[in-house]
């Protein structure tokens, strides 16, 4: 399963690597950050567009994702 997650698809249907992405917004302080990204995932007959908001915390000079939210925006052909 770990190998599948680092690949482009999981279970032959779920794409985990976006075909396109755009960083929409980044806000940060010395200890915390929020990054909002719009991602497009291409499937055989359509594409899904989703907005991910990542919440990060800085620990020992390394940024770690501590939470995230996903909003389905639309599908396209």
N, C-alpha and C positions, 0 to 999 in steps of 0.2 A: 504494500500500500504506500509506503514511503517513496519508493521508486516511482510509482504512478503519480504521486503528488508533485514530484519534481519534473515530471514530463509535461506534455501539453494537454493530456486528457485523463480523466478518471472514469472507470467503468464504461469506456467507449462513448459516453454521452456528455459528461460534464467537463467543460473546458476550464482549466485553472489558470491558464496564461492568457492575458488579454491580447487581442490583435492590435488594439490601439489604446492609448491612454493620454489624458491631459490632466496636469495638476491644476486644480481650480483655485485653491487657497492654501496658504501655510501661515500658521500663527504659532509663535513660541515664546517662552520665557527661558531663563537658564535651566529650569528643571522639567518643564512640561511642554508638549507640542501637540498641535492638531493639524492634520494634513487631509485635505479633501481632494479626491481624484475621481474623474469620470473615466470609466473603462468600457471598452466594447469587446464583446466575446462573439466570435463568428462560429456558427453552426452550419450544418449542411444547407438548410433552406432559409435561414434567417439569422439576424444578429440581435443580441441583447445588449442594451446600454444600461449600466449601473453606476451609481455614485457611492463610492466608499469613503468613509470618514475614519481615519486612523487616529487613535489617541496614543501618544508616546510619553514615556517617562525616561529621564536621563539618569543612568546609574553608572558611576565610575567612568564618566566621559563617553559612555556608549548609550545610544538611543534604543530603547526597547519598546515594541508595540505592546501595550497593556490592554487595549480594547479596540474594537472597531464596529462600525455600523454599516449596513448595506441598504440602499434604497434602489429598487427597480424603477428605472425611468421610462423605458420604452423598448419596443422591439421594432426592427426594420427588416426589409427584405434584402 
